[in-house]
Amino acid sequence: MPDYFLDDMALVPWDMIELIDNPIRAWEVWKHSFLAVANLHAPVKKKRVRNSKAPWLTPEIKRLMWERKEQSESPQSLMIS
């Protein structure tokens, strides 16, 4: 399997970093160049993590929530009075 990541990294003009006098600016340029290629090959995926445990959500409350949902979706609740 061809290594496109290394090929793209080889295309980055890394020698321009040596021309920068300020080490902080040189680091920023290096980091930006590296991350541009890295994100192209392995983009960051955002995942939503949620806590499945809610100690205050008791079975009784869940039942009441389910009943409310069922009642609001019933044909009688959709009728206009």
TORZATI-20374 format. One record per atom (N, C-alpha, C): residue in one letter; x, y negated, z negated. Coordinates in steps of 0.02 Angstrom, whole numbers, padded with zeros to 5 digits, always signed. Layout:
AXYZ;...
end
This chain:
M+00043+00059+00000;M+00000+00000+00000;M+00045-00062+00000;P+00032-00106+00047;P+00074-00167+00050;P+00063-00211-00011;D+00116-00243-00032;D+00112-00286-00092;D+00104-00358-00070;Y+00041-00377-00058;Y+00027-00445-00035;Y+00045-00498-00087;F+00041-00479-00150;F+00058-00526-00203;F+00130-00549-00197;L+00175-00501-00190;L+00246-00519-00183;L+00259-00558-00119;D+00224-00540-00066;D+00232-00577-00004;D+00211-00650-00012;D+00155-00661-00046;D+00132-00729-00057;D+00177-00767-00106;M+00204-00731-00155;M+00251-00764-00202;M+00314-00786-00166;A+00335-00747-00117;A+00395-00764-00078;A+00385-00826-00035;L+00322-00841-00019;L+00307-00900+00022;L+00307-00965-00018;V+00305-00961-00083;V+00304-01021-00126;V+00373-01052-00125;P+00378-01118-00114;P+00444-01151-00113;P+00471-01162-00184;W+00498-01108-00213;W+00522-01112-00282;W+00582-01158-00290;D+00621-01168-00237;D+00681-01209-00243;D+00664-01283-00257;M+00603-01304-00242;M+00585-01374-00256;M+00583-01387-00332;I+00574-01335-00371;I+00572-01344-00444;I+00640-01365-00470;E+00693-01341-00438;E+00761-01360-00460;E+00775-01434-00449;L+00738-01467-00405;L+00748-01538-00391;L+00714-01583-00441;I+00673-01555-00484;I+00636-01595-00534;I+00679-01604-00596;D+00688-01667-00616;D+00732-01683-00673;D+00697-01670-00740;N+00633-01681-00743;N+00596-01675-00805;N+00576-01602-00815;P+00600-01570-00869;P+00584-01499-00879;P+00510-01486-00890;I+00475-01532-00920;I+00403-01523-00931;I+00367-01524-00863;R+00385-01571-00821;R+00355-01575-00754;R+00374-01514-00713;A+00436-01490-00719;A+00458-01430-00683;A+00416-01370-00705;W+00403-01364-00770;W+00362-01309-00795;W+00291-01314-00767;E+00263-01374-00765;E+00195-01383-00738;E+00191-01363-00665;V+00241-01382-00625;V+00243-01365-00554;V+00250-01289-00546;W+00295-01258-00586;W+00304-01185-00581;W+00240-01149-00600;K+00209-01170-00656;K+00148-01138-00679;K+00092-01145-00628;H+00084-01205-00600;H+00032-01216-00550;H+00044-01172-00488;S+00106-01168-00466;S+00122-01128-00407;S+00109-01054-00421;F+00131-01030-00479;F+00121-00960-00496;F+00047-00943-00503;L+00010-00984-00539;L-00061-00970-00550;L-00102-00975-00486;A-00081-01017-00440;A-00117-01022-00376;A-00115-00955-00340;V-00056-00922-00340;V-00050-00857-00307;V-00083-00803-00350;A-00072-00805-00415;A-00100-00753-00459;A-00176-00753-00457;N-00207-00812-00458;N-00280-00816-00456;N-00308-00794-00389;L-00268-00800-00337;L-00290-00777-00271;L-00296-00701-00271;H-00249-00667-00305;H-00247-00593-00304;H-00283-00562-00363;A-00287-00597-00418;A-00321-00571-00478;A-00359-00628-00511;P-00415-00648-00481;P-00451-00705-00510;P-00479-00689-00579;V-00483-00739-00620;V-00509-00732-00687;V-00585-00724-00682;K-00611-00674-00715;K-00683-00663-00716;K-00709-00681-00785;K-00761-00720-00786;K-00791-00740-00849;K-00843-00688-00868;K-00840-00667-00929;K-00888-00620-00956;K-00922-00651-01017;R-00986-00640-01022;R-01023-00665-01080;R-01027-00609-01131;V-01003-00623-01189;V-01004-00575-01243;V-01055-00598-01294;R-01098-00552-01311;R-01148-00571-01361;R-01149-00518-01416;N-01166-00541-01473;N-01170-00498-01531;N-01237-00461-01528;S-01234-00396-01528;S-01296-00358-01523;S-01331-00350-01591;K-01297-00366-01643;K-01326-00360-01710;K-01348-00427-01736;A-01412-00432-01752;A-01439-00491-01784;A-01472-00468-01849;P-01438-00476-01906;P-01464-00448-01968;P-01533-00475-01988;W-01551-00534-01965;W-01616-00562-01982;W-01671-00535-01937;L-01654-00502-01882;L-01704-00476-01835;L-01723-00406-01856;T-01771-00402-01899;T-01793-00338-01927;T-01839-00302-01878;P-01850-00237-01887;P-01897-00200-01844;P-01967-00231-01843;E-01988-00258-01900;E-02054-00290-01904;E-02057-00352-01858;I-02005-00392-01861;I-02002-00452-01819;I-02000-00432-01745;K-01961-00381-01729;K-01957-00357-01659;K-02025-00332-01635;R-02062-00298-01678;R-02129-00274-01660;R-02175-00333-01647;L-02173-00383-01690;L-02215-00442-01681;L-02196-00479-01616;M-02132-00483-01602;M-02111-00514-01539;M-02137-00476-01479;W-02134-00410-01482;W-02158-00368-01428;W-02233-00376-01418;E-02270-00378-01474;E-02343-00388-01470;E-02360-00455-01439;R-02324-00507-01459;R-02336-00574-01431;R-02323-00574-01355;K-02269-00542-01336;K-02251-00538-01265;K-02305-00500-01226;E-02326-00443-01253;E-02378-00403-01219;E-02443-00442-01214;Q-02460-00479-01265;Q-02523-00516-01265;Q-02520-00574-01216;S-02462-00606-01211;S-02456-00663-01165;S-02456-00640-01092;E-02438-00578-01080;E-02437-00552-01011;E-02501-00514-00993;S-02547-00509-01039;S-02609-00472-01026;S-02654-00511-00979;P-02698-00476-00941;P-02744-00511-00895;P-02789-00562-00929;Q-02810-00549-00991;Q-02853-00596-01026;Q-02818-00662-01038;S-02753-00659-01052;S-02717-00721-01066;S-02706-00763-01003;L-02712-00730-00944;L-02702-00766-00881;L-02767-00798-00856;M-02823-00779-00885;M-02887-00807-00864;M-02893-00879-00888;I-02920-00921-00844;I-02929-00991-00861;I-02997-00998-00895;S-02998-01030-00953;S-03062-01037-00988;S-03091-01106-00978;
end
